Amino acid sequence: MNILIRRFEDKDAAHVAELIKYTLRTCNSKDYSPEYIEANVESHTPEIMTEYAHNGHFYVVVDSDRIIGIGGIAGFWGSLTESILLSIFVHPDYQGRGIGKRIIATLEEDEYFLRAGRIEIPASITGVPFYLKCGYTYKSNGTEPDEEGLIRLEKFREVR
């Protein structure tokens, strides 16, 4: 493996959308209905991913020329003291190899993370165990999915 993490470029959008679509259909289908998965696929089109990337900092993980992971961070509803992690996906063939941890580490070195006292993750049921291992905890509304089918996790940190 020749792994590189770099900032998202607009030319990555179609590959990222395909990665997310494949990962959702492969990994998240055990926790969600086919209808939910397809609605989620539609909310991660190349156009939407480009828009997300322009509103925050998105990173892609590349093995040779293949995009195998994605993750982003942005201000939480425009806040300067809170941030949100978004669209963190690792291709199923690469899961369990530390790629997700490398994405989280990259996001936690980003300026949006460093300025924030609280970071939220709207996590899929599938992703919760991974985020808990990364030091995120359940938000006060608990362990059950919200109306979007997501479980809200957060991390607090002292800002210097």
Helices and strands as residue ranges (DSSP letters): E 3-7, G 10-12, H 13-27, G 28-30, H 34-42, H 46-54, E 57-63, E 66-75, G 76-78, E 82-90, G 92-94, H 99-107, H 111-114, E 118-123, H 128-133, E 137-138, E 151-156
